[in-house]
Amino acid sequence: MASRSCANFLHLASGNLLDIPQTPRGLPRVMTVPGIISDMDSCSSNDGDSDVASSGCRERKIIVANMLPLHAKRDGETSKWHFSWDEDSLLLHLKDGFSPETEVVFVGSLKVDIDVNEQEEVAQKLLEDFNCVPTFLPHDLQKKFYLGFCKQHLWPLFHYMLPMCPDHGDRFDRILWQAYVSANKIFADKVMEVINPDDDYVWIHDYHLMVLPTFLRKHLNRIKLGFFLHSPFPSSEIYRTLPVRDEILRGLLNCDLIGFHTFDYARHFLSCCSRMLGLDYESKRGHIGLDYFGRTVFIKILPVGVHMGRLESVLNLSSTAARVKEIQKQFEGKKLILGIDDMDIFKGISLKLLAVEQLLQQHPDLQGKIVLVQIVNPARGFGKDVQEAKKETYMTAKKINEVYGSPNYQPVILIDRPVPRYEKSAYYALAECCIVNAVRDGMNLVPYKYIVCRQGTPGMDEALGVKPEYPRTSMLVVSEFIGCSPSLSGAIRVNPWDIDAVAEALNTAITMPESEKQLRHEKHYRYVSTHDVAYWARSFVMDLDRACQDHYSKRCWGIGLGLSFRVVSLSPSFRRLAIDHICSAYRRTNRRAIFLDYDGTLVPEASIIKTPSPEVISIIKTLCDDPKNTVFVVSGRGRASLSDWLAPCEKLGIAAEHGYFIRWSKDSEWETSPVGADLEWKKIVEPVMSLYREATDGSSIETKEGGLVWHHLDADPDFGSCQAKELLDHLESVLANEPAVVHRGQHIVEVKPQGVSKGLVAEKVLSRMVNGGKPPDFVMCVGDDKSDEDMFQSILTSVSNPSLPVAPEIFACTVGRKPSKARYYLDDTADVLKLLKGLATATISKPRCLPEIKVSFESNA
């Protein structure tokens, strides 16, 4: 049964572990009611369970992130809070990508604790003055949510660090996970307070809020929802160790668009979806899409950019010019190498220092001529790993300065204090080379900022004493493991763990001819200036709009409990097959044709036992014994297996190997399709399939009389799928002039004779009924596979034949809620069995022949 309640998910962990206050409802709350939405006024539709009407129609972007783009400070005299924009915040910069008419609302936490008594006043002030909605997480919850689950579990895991032992990361803590879910729930409540679901787009940022989409989608099935991950996404081998891996994946899949900085990160996410949820993806006109219960979840790959105007305005400050002159004087006659990193274990600061040590050792002539200025931003976490990284950094720097320094020269200068933006810009503008040596990082915009500052501005040119036409140069040494690396094709890419290679890269960078430095800089500046933060934001929302275009053309309903909730979205004409509806049609008709697939329809696809249960045999036998029925099992399986398993059903028709063999009853002979008489092509196919079987562990070959099938269900999902594509291309090439077709199905590649399909079986049976003077007045077809779509199409075509005196009642039904040519669906084989029981009950005159049957089916949804 679909769950439509706004459940509190704190039951995920046993016990009342967190005391979460109810979110105050100080702002208008807008929700809507599920249903089919046709052309209407954009302000009058409903999409949830709410008695509060929408009050506005203006398009808005609701930006949701862990922290609001605000600075907060309490006045010492009045004790009042004062707020101002954080001009360096990415969230603030992305507004430049929206149209001027777009209203932007920010939802997130403040960087300070606000007393409960002041929260209502502060919330009103932030909404009125900044269009910001604060979440006000309780202090204990904030600590467990951010410093706990986010920083102790997700952050290390997403940067490829596993808690192998207590001294190497923290083990999974269910209480911290509960705090994460609770915090995401509070964020969802705040979004619900301000959203107008018909017009607003919601854009969620980063790993702190990965289950938030589930809460929002549960409230509003048609919400326009995007998510962008600013950190790396780990490979499936790392991610699968997370105990709550499925809940987080399903949370992200409740979005319409998911963004990543690089294809590697997106590929890892898609691999996790494939391996853990069994989802396949495909490229649709250049866009990667995942089919998730009828909804297409699109994947966006685009690295974020910098705000050009902000950087250039800082370069033009008088304080920047003054600091530039001071730095020039301090390092006169020396080449400046710059590093700017947060103090954490993933930034590779100590590895960078070791590379500088190696450079000075291998090239003694550089001693006294180069200086590494390493600016260390304050750590975002407070774990022992941060303290150890800081200690190692200082020890390494001290050792280098003792060995290679002198009273007037230090090769390594650590700046471990808050450094204002103007001072960083001054260092960027003067550095001959910038090195980013992180062992794992999300995007890292330091290289982009360096390039822009090296390009300079009129004000900076004046401070440096250079003419506007003076050629600009820059050199970058970047780690292969950071998000911006693929977009900087002119940078020297390095493996940060290879100290020798990094040292040699630094030497190459500072000794490279000026003309080459200039060419590399021009290439980089052209990219950075055209792919700024506004371009990134504009591109994302355009794709989000495209991803949401089909929202109101499909029927939506929610299924699943807790964090397993998801929305099924299918065509309005596609509905559950109600048993009372089909039984009514069954009783009033006299010439019935019934077609049933075998695997995935009569027997569960995942079942190890492939023989039909006694109950299935009894029901099919009952249906076959009714003289008004013509019943066929149409399968891709071989005739020997089917005739053996279904032997008790003497009047049952069987079509084996997709119709290559047909038998009308147990007493009749098998008929072989005349189009498949020439099977010489099997001699070509078998050695090719054998080659792929040997190369793909877990794969196998099934030999049929009229064809061959290569199975890869038990192979590695990614490798099996890749090999299936290769095998498909290979076989299509070698069979180009043979009377055979190659078909790729669910975990199979099959080769069968041309002109053989399940659709032709249906046509043949219906034609025979018409020619025998018994045109069907009831046709039912049930199947779960792509090959069954041929039957659905064939039935729809055949019954439109003008030779039929009366158009029959048609019930084409697929198993599973998925796009199909069928008009109806059933959820699984258990539902198919209920349906057949209902028909069998309607068939027999004395119900005692079968066990008492109680069938309960939802009416058409």
Rosetta blueprint (number, residue, H / E / L):
1 M L
2 A L
3 S L
4 R L
5 S L
6 C L
7 A L
8 N L
9 F H
10 L H
11 H H
12 L H
13 A L
14 S L
15 G L
16 N L
17 L L
18 L L
19 D L
20 I L
21 P L
22 Q L
23 T L
24 P L
25 R L
26 G L
27 L L
28 P L
29 R L
30 V L
31 M L
32 T L
33 V L
34 P L
35 G L
36 I L
37 I L
38 S L
39 D L
40 M L
41 D L
42 S L
43 C L
44 S L
45 S L
46 N L
47 D L
48 G L
49 D L
50 S L
51 D L
52 V L
53 A L
54 S L
55 S L
56 G L
57 C L
58 R L
59 E L
60 R E
61 K E
62 I E
63 I E
64 V E
65 A E
66 N E
67 M E
68 L L
69 P L
70 L E
71 H E
72 A E
73 K E
74 R E
75 D L
76 G L
77 E L
78 T L
79 S L
80 K L
81 W E
82 H E
83 F E
84 S E
85 W E
86 D L
87 E L
88 D L
89 S L
90 L H
91 L H
92 L H
93 H H
94 L H
95 K H
96 D H
97 G H
98 F L
99 S L
100 P L
101 E L
102 T L
103 E E
104 V E
105 V E
106 F E
107 V E
108 G E
109 S E
110 L L
111 K L
112 V L
113 D L
114 I L
115 D L
116 V H
117 N H
118 E H
119 Q H
120 E H
121 E H
122 V H
123 A H
124 Q H
125 K H
126 L H
127 L H
128 E H
129 D H
130 F H
131 N L
132 C E
133 V E
134 P E
135 T L
136 F L
137 L L
138 P L
139 H H
140 D H
141 L H
142 Q H
143 K H
144 K H
145 F H
146 Y H
147 L H
148 G H
149 F H
150 C H
151 K H
152 Q H
153 H H
154 L H
155 W H
156 P H
157 L H
158 F H
159 H L
160 Y L
161 M L
162 L L
163 P L
164 M L
165 C L
166 P L
167 D L
168 H L
169 G L
170 D L
171 R L
172 F L
173 D L
174 R H
175 I H
176 L H
177 W H
178 Q H
179 A H
180 Y H
181 V H
182 S H
183 A H
184 N H
185 K H
186 I H
187 F H
188 A H
189 D H
190 K H
191 V H
192 M H
193 E H
194 V H
195 I L
196 N L
197 P L
198 D L
199 D L
200 D L
201 Y E
202 V E
203 W E
204 I E
205 H E
206 D L
207 Y H
208 H H
209 L H
210 M L
211 V L
212 L H
213 P H
214 T H
215 F H
216 L H
217 R H
218 K H
219 H H
220 L L
221 N L
222 R L
223 I L
224 K E
225 L E
226 G E
227 F E
228 F E
229 L L
230 H L
231 S L
232 P L
233 F L
234 P L
235 S L
236 S H
237 E H
238 I H
239 Y H
240 R L
241 T L
242 L L
243 P L
244 V L
245 R H
246 D H
247 E H
248 I H
249 L H
250 R H
251 G H
252 L H
253 L H
254 N L
255 C L
256 D L
257 L E
258 I E
259 G E
260 F E
261 H L
262 T L
263 F H
264 D H
265 Y H
266 A H
267 R H
268 H H
269 F H
270 L H
271 S H
272 C H
273 C H
274 S H
275 R H
276 M H
277 L H
278 G L
279 L L
280 D L
281 Y E
282 E E
283 S E
284 K E
285 R L
286 G L
287 H E
288 I E
289 G E
290 L E
291 D E
292 Y E
293 F L
294 G L
295 R E
296 T E
297 V E
298 F E
299 I E
300 K E
301 I E
302 L L
303 P L
304 V L
305 G L
306 V L
307 H L
308 M H
309 G H
310 R H
311 L H
312 E H
313 S H
314 V H
315 L H
316 N L
317 L L
318 S H
319 S H
320 T H
321 A H
322 A H
323 R H
324 V H
325 K H
326 E H
327 I H
328 Q H
329 K H
330 Q H
331 F L
332 E L
333 G L
334 K L
335 K E
336 L E
337 I E
338 L E
339 G E
340 I E
341 D E
342 D E
343 M L
344 D L
345 I L
346 F L
347 K L
348 G L
349 I H
350 S H
351 L H
352 K H
353 L H
354 L H
355 A H
356 V H
357 E H
358 Q H
359 L H
360 L H
361 Q H
362 Q H
363 H L
364 P H
365 D H
366 L H
367 Q L
368 G L
369 K L
370 I E
371 V E
372 L E
373 V E
374 Q E
375 I E
376 V E
377 N E
378 P L
379 A L
380 R L
381 G L
382 F L
383 G L
384 K H
385 D H
386 V H
387 Q H
388 E H
389 A H
390 K H
391 K H
392 E H
393 T H
394 Y H
395 M H
396 T H
397 A H
398 K H
399 K H
400 I H
401 N H
402 E H
403 V H
404 Y H
405 G L
406 S E
407 P L
408 N L
409 Y E
410 Q L
411 P L
412 V E
413 I E
414 L E
415 I E
416 D L
417 R L
418 P L
419 V L
420 P L
421 R H
422 Y H
423 E H
424 K H
425 S H
426 A H
427 Y H
428 Y H
429 A H
430 L H
431 A L
432 E L
433 C E
434 C E
435 I E
436 V E
437 N L
438 A L
439 V L
440 R L
441 D L
442 G L
443 M L
444 N L
445 L L
446 V H
447 P H
448 Y H
449 K H
450 Y H
451 I H
452 V H
453 C H
454 R H
455 Q H
456 G L
457 T L
458 P H
459 G H
460 M H
461 D H
462 E H
463 A H
464 L H
465 G L
466 V L
467 K L
468 P L
469 E L
470 Y L
471 P L
472 R L
473 T L
474 S L
475 M L
476 L E
477 V E
478 V E
479 S E
480 E L
481 F L
482 I L
483 G L
484 C L
485 S H
486 P H
487 S H
488 L L
489 S L
490 G L
491 A L
492 I E
493 R E
494 V E
495 N L
496 P L
497 W L
498 D L
499 I H
500 D H
501 A H
502 V H
503 A H
504 E H
505 A H
506 L H
507 N H
508 T H
509 A H
510 I H
511 T H
512 M L
513 P L
514 E H
515 S H
516 E H
517 K H
518 Q H
519 L H
520 R H
521 H H
522 E H
523 K H
524 H H
525 Y H
526 R H
527 Y H
528 V H
529 S H
530 T H
531 H L
532 D L
533 V H
534 A H
535 Y H
536 W H
537 A H
538 R H
539 S H
540 F H
541 V H
542 M H
543 D H
544 L H
545 D H
546 R H
547 A H
548 C L
549 Q L
550 D L
551 H H
552 Y H
553 S H
554 K L
555 R E
556 C E
557 W E
558 G E
559 I E
560 G L
561 L L
562 G H
563 L H
564 S H
565 F L
566 R E
567 V E
568 V E
569 S E
570 L E
571 S L
572 P L
573 S L
574 F L
575 R E
576 R E
577 L L
578 A L
579 I H
580 D H
581 H H
582 I H
583 C H
584 S H
585 A H
586 Y H
587 R H
588 R L
589 T L
590 N L
591 R L
592 R E
593 A E
594 I E
595 F E
596 L E
597 D L
598 Y L
599 D E
600 G L
601 T L
602 L L
603 V E
604 P L
605 E L
606 A L
607 S L
608 I L
609 I L
610 K L
611 T L
612 P L
613 S L
614 P H
615 E H
616 V H
617 I H
618 S H
619 I H
620 I H
621 K H
622 T H
623 L H
624 C H
625 D H
626 D L
627 P L
628 K L
629 N E
630 T E
631 V E
632 F E
633 V E
634 V E
635 S L
636 G L
637 R L
638 G L
639 R H
640 A H
641 S H
642 L H
643 S H
644 D H
645 W H
646 L L
647 A L
648 P L
649 C L
650 E L
651 K L
652 L L
653 G E
654 I E
655 A E
656 A E
657 E H
658 H H
659 G H
660 Y L
661 F E
662 I E
663 R E
664 W L
665 S L
666 K L
667 D L
668 S L
669 E L
670 W L
671 E E
672 T E
673 S L
674 P H
675 V H
676 G H
677 A L
678 D L
679 L L
680 E L
681 W L
682 K H
683 K H
684 I H
685 V H
686 E H
687 P H
688 V H
689 M H
690 S H
691 L H
692 Y H
693 R H
694 E H
695 A H
696 T L
697 D L
698 G L
699 S L
700 S E
701 I E
702 E E
703 T E
704 K L
705 E L
706 G L
707 G L
708 L E
709 V E
710 W E
711 H E
712 H L
713 L L
714 D L
715 A L
716 D L
717 P H
718 D H
719 F H
720 G H
721 S H
722 C H
723 Q H
724 A H
725 K H
726 E H
727 L H
728 L H
729 D H
730 H H
731 L H
732 E H
733 S H
734 V H
735 L L
736 A L
737 N L
738 E L
739 P L
740 A E
741 V E
742 V E
743 H E
744 R E
745 G E
746 Q L
747 H L
748 I E
749 V E
750 E E
751 V E
752 K E
753 P E
754 Q L
755 G L
756 V L
757 S L
758 K H
759 G H
760 L H
761 V H
762 A H
763 E H
764 K H
765 V H
766 L H
767 S H
768 R H
769 M H
770 V H
771 N H
772 G L
773 G L
774 K L
775 P L
776 P L
777 D L
778 F E
779 V E
780 M E
781 C E
782 V E
783 G E
784 D L
785 D L
786 K H
787 S H
788 D H
789 E H
790 D H
791 M H
792 F H
793 Q H
794 S H
795 I H
796 L H
797 T H
798 S H
799 V L
800 S L
801 N L
802 P L
803 S L
804 L L
805 P L
806 V L
807 A L
808 P L
809 E E
810 I E
811 F E
812 A E
813 C E
814 T E
815 V E
816 G L
817 R L
818 K L
819 P L
820 S L
821 K L
822 A L
823 R L
824 Y E
825 Y E
826 L E
827 D L
828 D L
829 T H
830 A H
831 D H
832 V H
833 L H
834 K H
835 L H
836 L H
837 K H
838 G H
839 L H
840 A H
841 T H
842 A H
843 T H
844 I L
845 S L
846 K L
847 P H
848 R H
849 C H
850 L L
851 P L
852 E L
853 I L
854 K L
855 V L
856 S L
857 F L
858 E L
859 S L
860 N L
861 A L
